[in-house]
Amino acid sequence: MAYPEFNMEHQWLPFTPNRSFAQNPRVFVAADGAHFTTHDGRQVLDGISSLWCVSAGHNRKPINEAITRQLATLDYATAFQVSNDQAFKAAEMIAALAPGDLNKVLFCNSGSEAADTSLKVALAYHRARGEGHRHVFIGREKGYHGVNFGGMSVGGLPANRKVYGTQMLPHVDHMRFIHDPVNHAYIQGSEPVWAEDPLLELEQRILPLHDASNVAAIIVEPVAGSAGWYIPPQGYLKRLREICDKHGILLIFDEVITGFGRLGTAFGADYFGVVPDMINFAKGVTNGVIPMGGVICSDRIYQAMMQAHSSSPEHAIELFHGYTYSGHPVACAAAIATLQLYQQEGLFERAARMGPLLGDAVHSRLRGLPHVVGIRSLGLAAAVELAPGPVAGRRAYEVFMRCFQNGLLVRPAGDNIVLCPPFIIEPAQIERMVDLLADAIAQPA
Ligand SMILES: Cc1ncc(COP(=O)(O)O)c(C=O)c1O
């Protein structure tokens, strides 16, 4: 294949096998609705909302126009010591969507930055209240909180940690992975009921080991997304909230994937009926069009930080943290337009309606196909788990490649294939997506 328009020598591709990519490039040059156009003129269905981002579909006029307008009005202004009108408006809208007393938004630019921001806020909050000894963070095996040092350390995907092991944050522990492959291999639109209590380990081993009084925060994804859409046991998150309350530990929900409608509710917190102390967000907040992330903090956290400085001099900064592009006006204009679009088109409700169609399709079409050992669906997302072959992850990668050749973008995650289409997906497109995936799984390697 010839690529006259671009030279592929200089981009080092992230989370991608660069050597084999060069042999078989997958390059998009345009997108509209639920489809991409490739450099060689093929249409590819975006079965993963471009990695959980483009929930409203590609090339949405109201978002594009808001960005263009903003560029011509206020292109950029520093975020330190001054601010911009779009940032206040976006924060107000995000706070209005968030549950409970989660009302204060700290902006950043990605989910990874959101993870580190929330961990730093946890330390600062405890210190402000005279509990600076709280320094231990607890994450979960197979959790994903991005690639920066904080998020990587509390994260639990071995491949992401292996090479960097010696320089992880100290004083981090991990709760067990919450999946029962024997009794709950197939989950359709519900939370599995566990006979044993998966949080006993937290109460009986992890907290006593570190002493609960030293623990600053527990961070979890409501549904483990990057690992392959692993759904929490019934009551798990409620019980986690109770344990945190009992010991004065902050609970952080990383909602980079579950935020903004994926489960048919604004946040996973709403779906599971649990209000954390902080919610991390990114991706869908701007429909993925402009990078943005953030942390929604409770009033309690914000007030404690302000209170600690009640007698500080006027110029004293309460939180030494922030990014050059925190609350970038163009990103905020994109967020405002995106959140309006979600509301005007009822897209969260649409995700709630399309989810069961996706669930029915994957369970009825994929169960029993070669190597399929599990299928999990909840909200508008599903994962099909393949038996690990001789080389871990190889089978899922091969299915991903076959899907791509046949016009469907899926996400290989370990031995899983994940589907999480845009909320605008049509029932016929769901059928087509699942048919293409079924063909790719059934096809001999
Ligand atoms: C739950 C979660 N947290 C954090 C991140 C990292 O986000 P980013 O890639 O924007 O840094 C992701 C990315 O997929 C994620 O799923």
The ligand as an SDF file (V2000), in Angstrom:
LIG
                    3D

 16 16  0  0  0  0  0  0  0  0999 V2000
  -11.3400    4.9500   34.3550 C   0  0  0  0  0  0  0  0  0  0  0  0
  -10.2610    5.6730   33.6320 C   0  0  0  0  0  0  0  0  0  0  0  0
   -9.4900    6.5320   34.2880 N   0  0  0  0  0  0  0  0  0  0  0  0
   -8.5220    7.2260   33.6780 C   0  0  0  0  0  0  0  0  0  0  0  0
   -8.2850    7.0670   32.3450 C   0  0  0  0  0  0  0  0  0  0  0  0
   -7.1660    7.8170   31.6800 C   0  0  0  0  0  0  0  0  0  0  0  0
   -7.6570    8.8040   30.8610 O   0  0  0  0  0  0  0  0  0  0  0  0
   -6.6770    9.5540   29.8300 P   0  0  0  0  0  0  0  0  0  0  0  0
   -6.2940    8.5490   28.7990 O   0  0  0  0  0  0  0  0  0  0  0  0
   -7.5380   10.6770   29.3150 O   0  0  0  0  0  0  0  0  0  0  0  0
   -5.5150   10.0430   30.6010 O   0  0  0  0  0  0  0  0  0  0  0  0
   -9.0840    6.2020   31.5940 C   0  0  0  0  0  0  0  0  0  0  0  0
   -8.8610    6.0200   30.1540 C   0  0  0  0  0  0  0  0  0  0  0  0
   -9.4170    5.1730   29.5080 O   0  0  0  0  0  0  0  0  0  0  0  0
  -10.0850    5.4730   32.2600 C   0  0  0  0  0  0  0  0  0  0  0  0
  -10.8510    4.5950   31.6140 O   0  0  0  0  0  0  0  0  0  0  0  0
  1  2  1  0
  2  3  1  0
  2 15  2  0
  3  4  2  0
  4  5  1  0
  5  6  1  0
  5 12  2  0
  6  7  1  0
  7  8  1  0
  8  9  2  0
  8 10  1  0
  8 11  1  0
 12 13  1  0
 12 15  1  0
 13 14  2  0
 15 16  1  0
M  END
$$$$
